[in-house]
């Protein structure tokens, strides 16, 4: 299968994610310049995920029975508009609103893009294609904070506003790669076939675990992006250095995803998920320690590598477990879990930071990642104890069962 569509999708995702990764620290710095405290930063970061929390499942339903591609340009327009309007907003409530618009655009883009990957990838290509797809996100996460740090400089309201306007332009560039991104829609997906109930999808073995692991990994990445600037302010670390640290984390994530397929072959999916989540939890808690910048850089590099496996593997886990005619909805439910984490984690981080200091949220994230590691290990043991389970069709025709051993090793 020719994969030109995947390359174009990766390029578009790189620019879209780069814009968001540039905008998120800039939003924090602009909010600080407008008088925000740690609690307000947490609220603004949480609003970024609030609108997507309610929109994910309807968008997934629409994508299951129609085309995915229209969600991508719509998402780019919303992201670009949210970034630009955040850059000119003069109050914290306005910044929160436009942050929510930015989050809705990002969600629309990601649902459409993930559904295209799931729809156009053969089963044996899913780990590789989802891994390559998320490299686009990591490239954007690498370049975005660097650009934000270079533009913001001293962290004033003017320079952070310029960074947000620049991120709007970066998002718009993604439109150039969205031509012929989707293949023909299968005839069975057109029209109004009955939708698989959400509760049935959530009861499918493998879906809840994939959702929780994804939630934990993304919450760690999101709070790190929002709160490392706050830690930098308290420890006297310049915004340009903070941007470099965030980009180092993203570079390590790219390195993980480049070698993820051989790591799965060597360790198996369960062992890889468990080891990376547990290690990430320990490193995330270590960020709370008052270490020198070089030690913080080393911890963030290790943390980025460990966080790199969770997202693509959780995508593959959810796609394989879900009914074939509800895969976009299942991916949307996974993104709903992500956005729920993005609402709850920053808000909780803001409360914890206000009570126990700016480093305390990272201890909280360490515990969340440790719980994800335990869930991954428990799921692996369940599969090992039930190797002869009958083929799982979730009550829907046309869904091929997968062999547990193959699920584990691929």
Buried (B, 14 or more C-beta within 10 A) or exposed (E): EEBEBBEBBBBBBBBBBBBBBBBBBBBBBBBBBBEBEBBBBBBBBBBBBBBBBEBBBEBBBBBBBBBBBBBBBBBBBBBBBBBBBBBEBEEBEBBBBBBBBBBBBBBBBBBBBBBBBBBBBEEEBBBBBBBBBBBBBBBBBBBBBBBBBBBBBEBBBEBBBBBBBBBBEBBBBBBEBBEEBBEEBEEEBEEEEEBBEBEBBBEBBBBBBBBBBBBBBBBBBBBBBBBBBBBBBBBEBBBBBBBBBBBBBBBBBBBBBBBBBEBBEEBBBBBBBBBBBBBBBBBBBBBBEEBEBEEBBBBBBBBBBBBBBBBBBBBBBBBBBBBBBBBBBBBBBBBBBBBBBBBBBBBBBBBBBBEEEBBBBBBBBBEBBBBBBBBBBEBBEBBEEEEEEEEBEBEEEEBEEBEBEEBBBB
